[in-house]
């Protein structure tokens, strides 16, 4: 067992070791801190359930309450080690900067992860920090992902493969509103952790929901119910919500544009499409996401030097294709 881990709720020495580890190996300590926080959260849940139970039984006493409390705390710590709620994963992503969704699209139960993000990273976007595939060339031909045709096994191996897999659909959707396609690619990357944390449909397949759009009264298609991390007054809260399910990536991008153009609250954002950064800030201001850093996180991805050549190569390829057609 890692000496920094407190295996018992009363293990003060383990917590002291955790503090020391935070200085020498902050990456490892972060996950342990997340587990401890999840344990505290679970303790609060159990305590609330205990308080809601009718008391006054034969075995009720101060001593029983004391030992019951010890038991509840230990069970909470044990369950947190197993990721029962998934809150530790959310916190690790938020503290370390991993892209899970935007803090808006997390899976339920053991699959709970943060919109995510789930839109939860700091100013130095970890999504932006993910490297290209070793030896990959930014000028390599773009290949369509299997997910584009509706296959549910889509799991991009790298940010570059994600970009190339969704580019043609992002470009088509962006052209409808006059927006630079790299804005939509970066937004979908943030929402889904570069395609690796797309929420699942009820049948276990991919929902292909790349923008965290909820299934409200206007939606008559398939939906999936998941836990989502919402921000209220700057405080993250886990809530349950229904999200739209699509048949393919193309359908997700097309519906995103339909969602924006049919919603009056986003008209100001659509008026800023000539400047992708202003568009994103207006989108956030209109309430598209509750994460206060949502727009900045997407902009960080767009501005990441490692992805620039990929975006430019894809744009050049599209431009040459159009030139050839016109010629």
C-alpha positions in Angstrom: 0.0 0.0 0.0 1.2 3.5 -0.7 2.3 5.1 2.5 0.6 8.3 1.5 -2.7 6.5 1.4 -4.9 6.6 4.5 -6.4 3.2 4.6 -8.4 4.0 7.7 -10.3 7.2 8.4 -8.3 7.7 11.7 -4.9 7.2 10.0 -3.4 10.5 10.7 0.1 9.3 9.7 -1.2 8.4 6.3 -2.5 11.9 5.8 0.8 13.4 7.0 2.6 11.2 4.4 0.1 12.5 1.8 1.2 16.1 2.6 4.8 15.2 2.2 4.1 13.4 -1.1 2.3 16.5 -2.4 5.7 18.2 -2.4 7.7 15.4 -4.0 5.2 13.8 -6.3 2.2 16.1 -6.8 0.7 13.9 -9.6 0.4 10.9 -7.4 -0.9 12.9 -4.4 -3.6 14.5 -6.5 -5.4 11.2 -7.0 -5.2 10.4 -3.3 -6.6 13.8 -2.4 -9.5 13.1 -4.8 -10.2 9.8 -3.1 -10.2 11.5 0.3 -12.6 14.1 -0.9 -14.9 11.5 -2.4 -14.8 9.7 1.0 -15.8 12.9 2.8 -18.7 13.5 0.3 -19.9 9.9 0.8 -19.7 10.3 4.6 -22.0 13.3 4.3 -24.5 11.3 2.2 -24.5 8.5 4.7 -24.8 10.9 7.6 -27.8 12.5 6.0 -29.4 9.1 5.4 -28.9 8.2 9.1 -30.4 11.4 10.2 -33.5 10.8 8.1 -34.0 7.5 9.7 -36.5 7.3 12.6 -34.6 6.9 15.9 -35.7 5.8 19.3 -35.1 2.1 18.9 -34.0 -0.4 21.5 -30.3 -0.1 20.5 -30.2 3.7 20.2 -27.5 5.2 22.5 -24.6 7.6 22.4 -22.2 4.6 22.3 -24.1 3.1 19.3 -24.0 6.4 17.5 -20.3 6.6 18.1 -19.5 3.2 16.7 -22.0 3.6 13.9 -20.2 6.8 12.9 -16.9 5.0 12.9 -18.3 2.3 10.7 -19.9 4.7 8.2 -16.6 6.6 7.9 -14.6 3.5 7.2 -17.1 2.2 4.7 -17.1 5.6 2.9 -13.3 5.5 2.7 -13.4 1.9 1.4 -16.0 2.7 -1.3 -14.1 5.8 -2.4 -11.1 3.6 -3.1 -13.2 1.7 -5.6 -14.4 4.8 -7.3 -18.0 4.2 -6.4 -19.2 7.7 -7.2 -16.4 8.7 -9.6 -15.9 12.1 -7.9 -12.2 11.4 -7.4 -11.8 11.1 -11.2 -13.6 14.4 -11.7 -11.4 16.2 -9.1 -8.2 14.7 -10.6 -9.2 15.9 -14.0 -10.1 19.3 -12.7 -6.9 19.7 -10.7 -4.5 18.2 -13.2 -6.3 19.7 -16.2 -7.5 16.6 -18.0 -10.4 17.1 -20.4 -13.3 15.2 -19.5 -16.2 16.8 -20.7 -17.0 20.2 -19.7 -18.4 19.6 -16.4 -21.6 18.7 -18.1 -21.6 15.1 -19.4 -20.6 12.6 -16.9 -21.7 9.0 -16.9 -23.8 7.6 -14.0 -22.5 5.3 -11.3 -19.0 3.9 -11.8 -18.8 5.7 -15.1 -19.2 9.1 -13.5 -16.4 11.2 -14.8 -16.6 15.7 -15.4 -19.4 18.0 -18.1 -18.2 16.6 -17.3 -15.6 18.5 -17.5 -17.4 16.8 -18.2 -15.3 21.8 -18.9 -13.3 21.7 -15.7 -9.7 22.4 -16.6 -7.5 25.3 -15.6 -6.1 28.0 -17.9 -3.3 25.6 -19.1 -5.6 23.2 -20.8 -4.4 19.6 -20.5 -6.4 18.7 -23.6 -4.2 21.2 -25.4 -1.1 19.6 -23.8 -1.8 16.1 -25.2 0.9 15.2 -27.8 0.4 14.1 -31.3 1.0 10.5 -32.2 4.7 9.7 -32.3 6.0 10.2 -35.8 2.7 11.6 -37.1 2.9 14.2 -39.7 0.6 17.2 -39.7 0.4 17.0 -43.5 -0.8 13.4 -43.5 -4.1 12.8 -45.4 -7.1 13.1 -43.2 -8.9 9.8 -42.6 -12.5 9.6 -41.6 -13.2 7.9 -38.3 -15.3 4.7 -38.1 -17.6 6.6 -35.8 -18.6 8.9 -38.6 -20.6 6.1 -40.1 -22.3 5.3 -36.9 -20.1 2.6 -35.4 -20.1 2.7 -31.6 -16.6 1.5 -31.1 -15.0 4.9 -31.8 -12.2 5.7 -29.5 -9.5 8.0 -30.9 -6.0 7.1 -29.9 -4.7 10.7 -29.9 -5.8 14.3 -30.3 -4.6 14.3 -33.9 -6.7 11.3 -34.8 -9.7 12.9 -33.1 -9.1 16.1 -35.1 -8.8 14.2 -38.4 -11.8 12.0 -37.6 -14.2 14.8 -37.0 -12.8 17.5 -39.3 -15.0 17.1 -42.4 -18.1 17.1 -40.3 -17.0 20.1 -38.3 -16.2 21.9 -41.5 -19.6 21.2 -43.1 -21.4 22.3 -39.9 -19.2 25.4 -39.4 -19.8 26.5 -43.0 -23.5 26.7 -42.4 -22.9 29.6 -39.9 -19.7 31.0 -41.2 -17.5 29.8 -38.3 -14.0 28.5 -38.4 -14.2 24.7 -38.1 -11.3 24.5 -35.6 -13.6 26.2 -33.1 -16.1 23.3 -33.3 -13.4 20.7 -33.2 -11.8 22.3 -30.1 -15.2 22.6 -28.4 -16.1 19.0 -29.1 -12.6 18.0 -27.9 -13.2 19.7 -24.6 -16.7 18.3 -24.2 -15.5 14.7 -24.8 -11.9 14.5 -23.7 -10.7 14.2 -27.3 -13.4 11.6 -28.0 -12.4 9.3 -25.2 -15.1 10.2 -22.8 -18.2 10.5 -24.9 -21.3 9.6 -22.8 -22.8 6.2 -23.5 -26.3 5.5 -24.8 -28.7 3.4 -22.8 -27.6 0.3 -24.8 -24.0 0.8 -23.9 -23.0 2.2 -27.3 -21.8 5.7 -28.0 -24.3 8.5 -27.8 -22.1 10.5 -30.3 -23.1 13.6 -28.3 -20.0 15.7 -28.8 -21.4 19.0 -27.5 -23.2 18.0 -24.3 -26.7 19.0 -25.6 -29.5 18.0 -23.3 -32.7 16.2 -24.3 -35.3 18.8 -23.4 -38.9 19.1 -24.6 -37.8 20.1 -28.1 -36.0 16.8 -28.6 -38.0 13.8 -29.9 -35.1 11.4 -30.5 -33.3 8.9 -28.3 -31.8 10.1 -25.1 -29.6 8.8 -22.2 -29.7 9.8 -18.6 -26.3 10.5 -17.0 -24.9 12.4 -14.1 -23.5 15.9 -15.0 -21.3 18.4 -13.2 -23.0 21.8 -13.1 -21.6 25.0 -11.7 -23.9 27.1 -9.5 -22.5 30.3 -8.1 -19.0 28.9 -8.8 -19.7 25.7 -6.9 -19.7 22.4 -8.8 -22.7 20.2 -8.2 -23.5 16.7 -9.4 -26.9 16.5 -11.1 -28.9 14.0 -13.1 -30.0 15.0 -16.6 -31.0 13.5 -20.0 -28.8 14.1 -23.0 -29.4 13.6 -26.7 -28.3 10.4 -28.5 -27.2 10.5 -32.2 -26.5 7.9 -34.8 -23.2 9.4 -36.0 -20.7 12.2 -35.5 -22.2 14.0 -38.5 -25.6 14.0 -36.9 -24.1 15.4 -33.7 -22.4 18.3 -35.5 -25.5 19.1 -37.6 -27.8 19.1 -34.6 -25.4 21.4 -32.7 -25.7 24.0 -35.5 -29.5 23.5 -35.6 -29.6 23.9 -31.8 -27.8 27.2 -32.0 -29.7 28.7 -34.9 -33.1 27.7 -33.6 -32.5 29.1 -30.1 -32.9 32.9 -29.6 -30.5 33.0 -26.7 -27.6 32.2 -28.9 -28.3 34.8 -31.7 -25.7 37.2 -30.3 -23.1 34.5 -30.4 -24.0 33.7 -34.0 -23.4 37.4 -34.7 -19.8 37.0 -33.7 -18.8 34.0 -35.8 -16.2 35.9 -37.8 -14.2 35.9 -34.6 -14.1 32.4 -33.0 -13.0 33.7 -29.6 -15.8 36.3 -29.4 -18.2 33.6 -30.5 -17.2 31.3 -27.7 -17.3 34.1 -25.1 -20.8 35.1 -26.2 -21.8 31.4 -26.2 -20.7 31.1 -22.6 -22.3 34.4 -21.7 -25.6 33.1 -23.1 -25.5 30.2 -20.7 -24.4 27.3 -23.0 -22.1 26.0 -20.2 -22.0 26.7 -16.5 -18.2 26.4 -16.2 -16.9 29.9 -15.8 -13.8 29.1 -17.8 -15.5 27.2 -20.6 -14.6 29.6 -23.4 -11.0 30.0 -22.2 -10.5 26.3 -22.2 -11.6 25.9 -25.8 -9.5 28.9 -26.8 -6.5 27.3 -25.1 -7.0 24.2 -27.3 -7.2 26.3 -30.5 -4.0 28.2 -29.6 -2.0 25.1 -28.7 1.1 25.1 -30.9 1.0 21.3 -31.4 -2.4 21.3 -33.0 -1.8 24.3 -35.3 -0.1 22.4 -38.1 -2.9 19.8 -38.1 -5.6 22.4 -38.4 -3.7 24.3 -41.1 -2.9 21.1 -43.1 -6.6 20.1 -43.1 -7.6 23.6 -44.1 -5.1 23.5 -47.0 -6.3 20.1 -48.1 -9.9 21.4 -48.2 -8.8 24.5 -50.1 -6.9 22.5 -52.7 -9.9 20.2 -53.1 -12.2 23.2 -53.8 -9.7 24.7 -56.2 -9.5 21.4 -58.1 -13.3 21.2 -58.3 -13.6 24.7 -59.6 -10.8 24.2 -62.0 
